[in-house]
């Protein structure tokens, strides 16, 4: 397969395949990359936490190098630690025209994430007429 349409119904399956194939092709870093892909990816979003800035930057660099080589570069980097974010941002090709003074609320997979406070938020509206338990369960199922 040479081209994949993002947003298609098949995308999560194809994304998982591409990530796992990149892990198989990772060479010396295969174990590290495989554990990151299996344990810390949700579709094409990587969520991971680390004990130190050095560990975070090292693993992010390795993961980004392997995935970029496989044709799957990571983008939209964010971190709760400014030093990690600065180092990673300088090593990637992501546009640098972000307003770093604004509170960065990232929207991903139906949630909003505030990277300063490290809070996840869910936004929804309740109609003024209210809902029954049955309607609520149907909506969240």
C-alpha positions in Angstrom: 0.0 0.0 0.0 1.4 3.4 -1.0 -1.4 5.8 -0.1 -3.9 5.9 2.7 -6.8 8.4 3.0 -6.8 9.8 6.5 -10.2 10.0 8.1 -11.5 7.0 6.3 -13.3 4.3 8.3 -10.4 1.9 7.8 -7.8 4.4 9.1 -7.4 3.1 12.7 -6.7 -0.4 11.4 -4.2 0.9 8.8 -2.6 3.1 11.4 -2.1 0.3 13.8 -0.6 -1.8 11.0 1.8 1.0 10.0 3.0 1.5 13.5 3.6 -2.2 14.2 5.4 -2.6 10.9 7.7 0.3 11.8 8.4 -1.4 15.2 9.3 -4.7 13.3 11.7 -2.7 11.0 13.3 -0.7 13.9 16.4 -2.8 14.1 18.3 -2.3 17.4 15.6 -0.1 18.9 12.8 -2.7 18.1 12.0 -3.6 21.7 11.8 0.0 22.9 9.7 1.1 19.9 7.4 -1.9 20.1 6.7 -1.3 23.8 6.0 2.4 23.1 3.7 1.5 20.2 1.8 -1.2 22.0 1.5 0.5 25.4 1.4 4.2 24.6 -0.4 4.8 21.3 -4.1 5.4 20.8 -4.7 5.3 17.1 -2.0 7.8 15.9 -1.5 9.7 19.2 1.4 8.9 21.5 0.7 9.4 25.2 3.6 8.5 27.5 5.1 9.7 30.8 8.7 9.5 32.0 10.7 9.9 35.2 13.2 12.5 33.7 13.5 15.0 30.9 16.5 13.1 29.5 14.5 9.9 29.3 11.6 11.7 27.6 13.7 13.4 25.1 15.8 10.2 24.3 12.7 8.0 23.7 10.9 10.7 21.8 14.0 11.2 19.5 14.3 7.4 18.9 10.6 7.0 18.3 10.4 10.0 15.9 13.5 8.8 14.0 12.2 5.3 13.5 8.7 6.4 12.6 9.9 9.1 10.2 12.1 6.6 8.5 9.0 4.4 8.1 7.1 7.2 6.5 5.0 7.9 9.6 6.5 11.1 11.2 4.9 12.3 14.4 3.6 15.8 14.6 1.8 18.2 17.0 4.2 17.5 19.9 3.2 18.7 23.4 4.5 18.1 26.8 3.7 19.1 30.4 7.4 20.0 30.8 8.5 23.1 28.9 12.1 21.8 28.6 11.0 18.6 26.9 8.6 20.5 24.6 11.4 23.0 23.6 14.0 20.3 22.8 11.5 18.2 20.8 10.1 21.2 18.9 13.6 22.2 17.9 14.4 18.8 16.5 11.2 18.3 14.4 9.8 20.1 11.3 6.7 21.2 13.0 5.8 24.8 12.3 7.0 27.1 15.1 4.3 29.8 14.8 2.5 28.7 18.0 1.4 31.2 20.6 3.4 29.9 23.6 1.9 32.5 25.9 -1.6 31.1 25.5 -2.8 28.2 27.5 -2.4 25.2 25.2 -5.6 23.3 25.0 -5.1 20.3 22.7 -8.1 18.6 21.2 -7.6 14.9 20.6 -9.9 11.9 20.3 -12.9 13.6 21.7 -11.1 15.1 24.7 -9.4 18.4 25.4 -6.0 18.3 27.2 -4.5 21.3 29.1 -0.8 20.6 28.9 0.0 23.2 31.6 -2.2 21.7 34.3 -2.2 18.2 32.8 -6.0 17.9 32.9 -8.2 16.1 30.5 -11.6 17.7 29.8 -14.7 16.4 28.1 -17.1 18.9 26.6 -20.7 18.1 26.0 -24.1 19.9 26.1 -27.2 18.7 27.9 -30.4 19.8 26.1 -32.7 22.1 28.1 -35.5 19.5 28.0 -33.3 17.0 29.8 -32.8 13.3 29.0 -34.0 10.0 30.3 -31.7 7.3 31.6 -32.4 5.3 28.5 -31.5 8.2 26.1 -28.3 8.8 28.1 -27.2 5.2 27.9 -28.0 5.1 24.2 -25.9 8.2 23.6 -22.8 6.8 25.5 -23.0 3.3 24.2 
